[in-house]
Amino acid sequence: MMFTNKLREENDDIFQMIFHHPFVQGIGIGEISHQSLAHYVKGDFEYLNAFMRIYGIAIAKSKRREDISYFFNRIYFILNDEAHPHHNFCNYLGLKYVDLQGYSLPPTADHYVKHMLYHAQLGTSGELLGVLLPCPWTYFEIGQELMKQYKPTSNHPFYEWITFYASPSSETMTANMRNRLDQLAEKASNEELNKISEAFRKSCQLEFKFWEMAYRCEEWPGK
């Protein structure tokens, strides 16, 4: 069994929790609290900014042009393509995207970013990929699950969001990252594989907590 297949099998419990989370199901149904949806966009905008900076760390660690090109293209994708599903949410809210930018990360998102930064800065290339992979992987499978469960048509309020993440390009992106991690795993020690597995699982757990953060409009205590 390939290493990433093993990771997926070991973390199916978290994937299923994500699929059944009320925010994710709300996307499929087409009804979400405006406050929760705005909170999600605010948090995800800053989270994706941090995600790009972590890809920058990966570029700095890369020794081959092929690797530099790969991570550069991932940054380009977030900057130019992944804003599209945010725009779908903003249109539903009747707000401009710029109006939901520049907010502080809520506690869960802040924890998630620091978790990724820790492994990116102090871990191996395998750890770096392992800690980042759950984000694109869970979103791709969310898109697939919602397409299968709700069969949205073009008049669905979140049709663009769902089809973006369920698309062949999203599948290819996830598969490419998985393949890179599988290649590194073949040469990794058992100790490193355990560290990658731990980083991957915590990222899956924090993906679930991110949806919960948005759904409950999580904020820092105090004023």
C-alpha positions in Angstrom: 0.0 0.0 0.0 1.3 3.5 -0.9 2.1 5.7 2.0 -0.6 8.3 1.3 -3.2 5.5 0.8 -2.3 4.4 4.3 -2.7 8.0 5.6 -6.1 8.3 4.1 -7.2 5.0 5.6 -5.9 5.9 9.0 -7.7 9.2 9.0 -11.0 8.2 7.5 -12.7 9.0 10.8 -11.8 12.7 10.5 -12.7 12.8 6.8 -16.1 11.5 7.6 -16.5 14.0 10.4 -15.7 16.8 7.9 -18.1 15.5 5.3 -20.9 15.5 7.9 -20.1 18.8 9.5 -23.1 21.2 9.5 -21.2 23.9 7.7 -20.1 21.5 4.9 -23.6 20.1 4.7 -24.9 23.7 4.5 -22.8 24.2 1.4 -24.4 21.2 -0.1 -28.0 22.2 0.9 -27.3 25.8 -0.2 -28.2 27.4 3.1 -25.6 28.8 5.5 -25.7 31.6 8.2 -24.4 34.8 6.6 -22.4 35.4 9.8 -20.7 32.0 9.7 -20.0 32.3 6.0 -18.4 35.7 6.4 -16.4 34.4 9.3 -15.1 31.6 7.1 -14.0 33.9 4.3 -12.2 36.2 6.7 -10.3 33.3 8.3 -9.6 31.5 5.1 -8.3 34.5 3.3 -5.6 35.0 6.0 -5.0 31.2 6.2 -4.3 31.0 2.5 -1.9 33.9 2.8 0.0 31.9 5.4 -0.2 28.8 3.2 1.6 30.7 0.4 4.3 31.8 2.8 4.8 28.1 3.7 5.2 27.3 0.1 7.8 30.0 0.1 9.7 28.1 2.8 9.5 25.0 0.6 11.0 26.9 -2.3 13.9 28.1 0.0 14.5 24.4 1.0 14.3 23.1 -2.6 17.5 22.1 -4.4 16.0 21.2 -7.8 14.4 23.6 -10.2 11.6 21.0 -10.7 10.7 21.4 -7.0 11.0 25.2 -7.1 8.7 25.2 -10.1 6.2 22.9 -8.4 5.9 25.1 -5.3 5.9 28.3 -7.3 2.9 27.0 -9.3 1.1 26.2 -6.1 1.5 29.8 -4.9 0.2 31.0 -8.3 -2.8 28.7 -8.0 -3.8 30.2 -4.6 -3.3 33.7 -5.8 -5.1 33.4 -9.1 -7.5 30.5 -8.9 -8.5 29.8 -5.3 -10.0 33.2 -4.9 -12.8 32.0 -7.2 -14.7 30.0 -4.5 -14.3 32.9 -2.1 -16.0 35.1 -4.7 -18.9 32.7 -4.9 -19.4 33.0 -1.1 -19.1 36.8 -1.3 -21.7 37.0 -4.0 -24.1 35.0 -1.9 -23.4 37.4 1.0 -23.8 40.5 -1.2 -20.4 41.7 -0.1 -17.2 42.7 -1.8 -14.3 40.3 -1.3 -12.1 43.2 -0.1 -14.5 43.9 2.7 -13.7 40.5 4.3 -9.9 40.8 4.1 -7.4 42.0 6.7 -8.9 40.4 9.8 -7.0 38.6 12.5 -6.9 34.9 12.4 -9.4 33.3 14.9 -7.8 30.9 17.5 -8.2 27.7 15.5 -6.9 29.1 12.3 -4.0 30.7 14.2 -3.1 27.3 15.7 -3.4 25.6 12.3 -1.0 28.1 10.7 1.6 27.7 13.5 1.3 23.9 13.3 2.2 24.1 9.6 5.0 26.6 10.1 6.5 24.4 12.8 6.8 21.4 10.5 7.8 23.5 7.5 10.7 25.2 9.3 11.9 22.4 11.5 10.8 19.3 9.7 11.9 17.4 6.6 10.5 17.9 3.1 8.2 14.9 3.8 6.9 16.5 6.9 6.3 19.8 5.0 4.2 18.0 2.4 2.4 15.9 5.0 1.3 18.9 7.0 0.0 20.7 3.9 -1.6 17.8 2.1 -4.9 17.6 4.2 -6.1 21.0 3.0 -6.3 20.3 -0.7 -7.2 16.6 -0.2 -10.1 17.2 2.1 -11.5 20.0 -0.1 -11.3 17.8 -3.2 -13.2 15.0 -1.4 -15.7 17.5 0.0 -16.4 18.6 -3.5 -16.8 15.0 -4.7 -19.1 14.1 -1.7 -21.3 17.1 -2.2 -21.6 16.5 -6.0 -22.6 12.9 -5.3 -24.9 13.7 -2.4 -26.7 16.8 -3.7 -26.1 16.7 -7.5 -26.1 20.6 -7.6 -27.2 22.3 -10.9 -26.0 25.7 -12.1 -28.8 27.5 -10.1 -27.4 26.2 -6.8 -26.1 29.1 -4.8 -22.7 27.3 -4.2 -22.5 25.5 -7.5 -19.2 27.3 -8.4 -17.6 26.5 -5.0 -18.6 22.8 -5.2 -17.6 22.3 -8.8 -14.3 24.1 -8.3 -13.2 21.7 -5.6 -14.7 18.6 -7.3 -13.0 19.4 -10.6 -10.4 17.3 -12.4 -7.8 20.0 -11.8 -8.4 19.8 -8.1 -8.0 16.0 -8.3 -4.8 16.4 -10.3 -3.4 18.9 -7.9 -4.1 16.5 -4.9 -2.7 13.5 -6.8 0.5 15.4 -7.7 1.1 16.3 -4.0 0.4 12.7 -3.0 2.8 11.3 -5.5 5.6 13.6 -4.3 5.0 12.5 -0.7 4.9 8.9 -1.7 8.2 9.2 -3.4 9.8 10.8 -0.3 8.2 8.2 1.9 10.0 5.4 0.1 13.3 6.7 1.3 12.2 7.9 4.7 13.1 6.2 8.1 10.4 4.8 10.3 10.9 7.8 12.6 10.3 10.3 9.8 7.2 8.4 8.6 5.8 8.6 12.1 6.4 12.3 12.2 4.7 12.8 8.8 1.8 10.7 10.0 1.4 12.7 13.1 1.6 16.0 11.2 -0.9 14.8 8.7 -3.4 13.7 11.3 -3.2 16.9 13.2 -3.8 18.9 10.0 -6.9 16.7 9.3 -8.1 17.4 12.8 -7.5 21.1 12.3 -9.4 21.1 9.0 -12.4 19.8 10.9 -11.9 22.4 13.6 -11.6 25.1 10.9 -15.1 24.3 9.8 -16.3 24.4 13.4 -14.5 27.7 13.9 -16.4 29.2 11.0 -19.8 27.6 12.0 -19.6 28.9 15.6 -17.9 32.2 14.6 -15.1 31.5 17.0 -13.3 34.6 18.4 -10.5 35.3 20.9 -11.7 35.7 24.5 -12.1 39.3 25.8 -12.6 42.5 23.9 
